[in-house]
């Protein structure tokens, strides 16, 4: 089992502009329907271009003017610039050219990647701002609760905060829609689980999030402090 030995989660995250309480990470974490739509559109453009690297600025301009009046409206919607948005995505890599402009590429899943288990110890609310690329076949478990967010049959890119929040919403909707047909003790157990999940968002105590991915393609960003075990690999191979 290996953990990156860079700075802990108390450092400034790549998803945090650090200017005030309305940071990009926090904007991203409150949840916007357009985030998934933007990522889908960018991926379609990238796949159709048949080039490893694409210029970031024209793609960003196209995205901004396709669904928004201007770049200011785009930034208000997602909480930052297109560059900041892309930099927060775990499966996107950016590079700066000599003229100062940026290129990006979409990191493609490696079909030969072995299954892996990733463990994130959440010690402060900053850890909740980490972005998790959760692959279609991947499950996420809150270890001490033995509570699992199952596979979605599609990739989900969101903050750890939102992965938990969505689970709370789904459980609440389940109770609202079917409480009358459920035994009272079953409803009580679900409501207790909802309360426990809500408490996690305040991070009153550290807890562990375990990502079990049979495809090995899920990613955290930033990944510092995340323990990763590639199943079937030597321990030394996991020390990166």
N, C-alpha and C positions, 0 to 999 in steps of 0.2 A: 504494500500500500504506500502511495506516495502523496506528498503534499507539496505544492509550490512553496518555496521559502522566501518569497518576496514579501512586500508589506502586507499587513493585516488589513481587514476590512475597515479599520478606522481611518485609512488614508482616503484621499479624494478619488472617487471612482471615475472611469472614463465617461460614464453616463451622468456625471455631475458637473455642471458648469461652475458651481461654487460661488455664484454671484449673490444669491439670496435664497430664501426658503423655497422659492419657486424654481428649483433647479430642474434640469432636463430629466434627471432620474425620477424625481417626484412627479413631474408632469406625465412621464411615460407610465408611471405606476398607477395613476388614478384610472387609467383605462380609456382608450379611445377606439371606436369601431374602425376608424380609418387606418389604424396602424397595420392591421392584417391586410387591408386592401392595398396600401402603399407597397408593402413587401411583396405581395403577389404580383403587382404591376411591374416592379423593378425586376423581379426574377424572370418574368415573361420577356421583358426587353432584353435582359442579359442573354437569355437562352437563344433568342432570335438573332442576336448580333454575331454569334460564332467567333467571338474574340475573347482572349483571356482577361484583358483589362479594358475597361470603358472609362471615358472621361466623365467625371462626376457632375460637373456643372451643367452641361446641357440636359442630362437625364433629370437632374433635380429641377431645372427650370421647366421641363416638360411636365413633370409630375405636379409641380406647384400650380401651373396654369391649366392643368387638365381638370382639377377638382376645386381649385381655390381662385379667388380673385387675383391674389398676388402672393409674393413670398412672405409678407408679414402675416397674412391670414394663415398660411401654411404653418408658420412658426407658432402662432397662437394655438393652432389645433394640436400639434404634436409636442409643443414645449421646447422647440429648438430649431436650428437650421437643418437643412437636408443633410449636410455633412455630419452634424452631431447625431442626427437620427441614424444614419448609416453606420457611424462609428460605434453606436451602441449595439448593433446587431451582431450576435456571436458568429454568424456564418458569413460575415462580410469583412474583407480586408481592404484597407485603404493605403495608398502610397502618394507621396508628394513629388511632383515633377520639378525639374530645375527652375521652371518659370513660376513655381509656387502653386500651380493648380493641382488638383487631386484627381487620381484615377481610383477605380474600385474594381474588385472582382468578387464573385460569389464562390465561396468554398464549397466544392462538390463533395458529397458523402463518398467515402472510400468503401466499396463493397467488401473489401478484405479486412476491414477493421473488426477486431474481435469484440465480443460482448463486453460491456464494462459496467461497473458500479461506481457512481460518483457520490461522495458524501460532503455536504456543505454544513458546517456548524454555524448556525445563525446566532451571533453574539450581540448584535446591535441592529437597530432599524436600518442602518446602511446596508447590511447584508440582504435586506428585503428588496433593495433597489437593483440587485444583480439581475441581469437578464438571462433567462434560460431558454435555449433552443431545445424544445422537447420533441423528439422524433415521434413518428406515428405509432411506433410499437413500444413506446417507453412508458413505464409507470413511475410515479413519484410517491414516496412514502414519508410521512411524518413519523419518525422512528419511535419515539416514546409513546405515541398514541396508537401505534400500529394502524394508522389511517392511511389508506392508499388512494391516490388519484390515478385512475387507470389510463390505459392507452386510449387515444382519441381517434385512431385511424387516420389522422392527419397531423402534420407538424404544427406545433403551437409555439409561437415566440412571444414571451411576455416576462414581466418581472416576477420574482419569487412571490412578492406581495400579491400580485394579481392571480397567480396560479392558486394561491390559498383562498383569495377572495372569491374566485369563481367557484371553488368547491363549496364555500359557505353559501353562495347564492343558489347553487344547484340543490343543496340539501334543504335550504329554506323553501325553495319552490316545490320540492318533493313533499314536504310537510304540508304546505298550503294547499296543494292539489289533492292530497290523499289522506289527510289526517283522520277524516271521519271513517275511513274504511280500515284504519290501522289500529292494532291494540294500543292502549294508552301507554303501556310500558315501552313499546317500540318507539312511539312518538317522543317519549321522555328521553330515551337513549340518543335519538337523533338530535334533539334540542340540546342535550348535554355536549354532544360532539360539536355542534355549532358554536356553543359558548367557548369551548376549549380552542377551537380554531380562531375565533375572534380574539381571544387572549394572546394567541401567538403573534398577532400583528402589532402588539405593543411591546413584544420581546422583553417581558418582565424577567424571564429566565432564558438562558441559552437552550437551543434545541437543534436537532439534526434533521436535515432534509436528505433523503437517500433517493437517488435517481438510478433505476435499474433498467438499462437499455440493452436489449439483445442485439441491436444493430451497432452499438458503439458509436453512434453518430451524434448524440446529444452533446450540447456545449453550454457551459456557463461563461458569462462575460461580466466582469472580470473573473478569472479562474484562480486567482491567488488564494491559497488556503484550502482549495477544494481537493479532497483526497480521492484519487482515482485508482481503481484496480481493473486492469484488463484481464478478463477471465481467460485462463489458459496461457497467459504470458508469464515470463520470469519476473520476479520482483524488481530486478535491475532495470527492466524495460519500462517500468512504471515510474521511474525516478526522473520525469521530465515535467 
